[in-house]
Amino acid sequence: MTHSEFKPADKTVGEKSRALFEIWQTLKGERLAPRREEVTLAHTRALTSSLWFIDVVDGGKDYRFRLGGEEIVRFLGGRHTGQLLSELPDNPFFVRMKKTLSHCVAHGKPVSLGPSAATYPGKEHWEVEVVVLPLSEDGRTVSCLMGTLQLWPRGTMTGKSQQ
C-alpha cells in the first residue's frame, strides 16, 4: 500500500464519514486529538451503526477492537470486541486495516481510504470508505482510534472520490 492510497479525512465522500470527521475536529480544537471520553453518544448517535473504536497497543505494534457498530458486525460476520488485530486472519482486508491504522498512529493525523472495492473475503461486491481519526489521552500520543466504515454496492461510488 502506498501513501498515495491514503487521502485526507476531509476528502471523504460518505455522509457518515464526513459527519464524524466534523465532530472530531470540533472536539479536538487546537489539540492533537480529543480524549476518548469526550466522544459521547450525544455526538455520535446518528453514526453508531458504522462507528468503531480500536485501542492502540504498544504504540501501534498491535490494535485491540473496542467497539463496532451493527453495520460493521454484519460486514465482518461477528463481533471482535477485545480481540487483537494480530489474532485475526491474515487476509487482505486486515492487512490493509493494520497499514491504515499504523499510518494514522505514526502521523497523528486523520486519514481515509476509498471508496474502493472491499478486500474482505466474500464481500467483494461492496465498496468501502474508511475514515480513521486519532484519539489521545495525554495530548502527545495516539492511544485510541475511531472511525467509520461506510458501505455501498460495488460500482456505486467508484470515481466519486476523485471528484
N, C-alpha and C positions, 0 to 999 in steps of 0.2 A: 504494500500500500504506500503510495506516495503522498507527500504532504499536499499535493495539488488536488487530491480527492477530498480533502477537508475544505470546508468553507466557513466563513464567519457565521456565528449563530444568528446574526441579524439578517442573513440572506436566506433563511428558511422560507419555504413556500406553504407549509402546513399551518393551518389556523391555530391548532393547539401548540405547536412548536413556537410560533411567534408569540402567542399569549404567555407561555411560560418564560420565554426569554425576557419579555417586558416586565413580568413580575420579578424575576431575578434581578434585573437592572435596578428596579425601584428599591428592592430590599438591600442590595449591596451598597448603594450610594457611592461614596468615594473609596470604599474598601476593596480589597482583593475579591471578596465574596461574602455573602451573608452566612450566618451560622445556620445549621440545620434546624434548630429550634425556632428560628424566625420564619420559616416556611410553614404556614399553617393551612389547615383545611379551608379556612375562610378565604385564603388567597387562591387555592388550587381546586376548589370543589368541582368546577366545570371540566377539569382536566384529569380527574382521578383515574379514569379508565385507561389512559395511555401514559400515565405518570409512573416513574420509577426512581428509587433511591438505591445507591450502591456505596458501601463503605470502602475507603481506600485502606489497604492492608500493607504495612511495612513500606510506606512511601510510594506505593504503586507496584510492588512486586506481585501483588495479587489483589483481588477485589471480592467483597462479600455482598451478596444480594440482601438487601434490607426489605424492600417493598416493591411490588409491581402491581399495577392496575389490572383489571379484568381483561382488557384487550391484549395486554402483554402475556398474561397467563394463558389465554386461548392460543395466541400465536406460538408460544414456546411449549404448549402442551402440558403445562403444570406450573406449580409454584416452586421457586427456587430459594425462597427465604431462608437465610442462614448459610446457604451453600457458597463455597468459594468458586470463583470462575475457573480456577485450575482443576476443580473436581468435575467439571462438565466436559462433554465430548469435545474432542479437538476437531470440530467441524469449521468450515469457512466462516460461518456466522459468528461463532465465539472467538475465533482468531481475529477477525476484523473488530469485534467488540473490544477486545483487550487492547489492540493498537489505538483505537479511538479514545478509550478511557485513559490510556497512558499518555497520549498526546495532550489531553486536557490537563492531566496532573502535571506533566513536565512543563507546560507553558503557563499554567494557572489562568487560562482564558477559556471562554466558551468555544465550542466547536460543533459543527454539524456535518452531516453526510446525507447525500441523496437529494431528492428521491432517486432511488436506483433499485434494480431488481433484488429481491430478497435472496440471501445466500443460505438461509436456514433450510436444511433438507426437508423436502416435501412442501415447502412454502414458496417455491419459485414463481408461483402465479400471483404473488404480491409484489408491490413496490413499497419500499420503506424509506422514511426520513427519520433521522435521529438527531436530536439536539442534546448535547452534554454540557452541563453547567456545573462549575466548581462550587463547593461549599467549604468554609474554613472555620474551625473552632477557635483558632488562635490568631487569625488575621494574617498569617505568614505562609502557612502550608495548606494544601488541599487535603482535607480529611474525609470528605464525602462528595459524591457526585449525584446530581439529579438530572432528570431529563424526560423527554417524551420519545415514544416510538409511534409514529403515525403510519397507517397502512392504507393503501389504495389498490384496487385490482390492477394488475400489470398492464401498462400502456396508458394509464390514466394521467399520470403526472410527468412521465419522462419528457424531458425537453423544457418543461415549465421552470425547472430550477436554474436554467441558463438564461432566462428572460429577465 
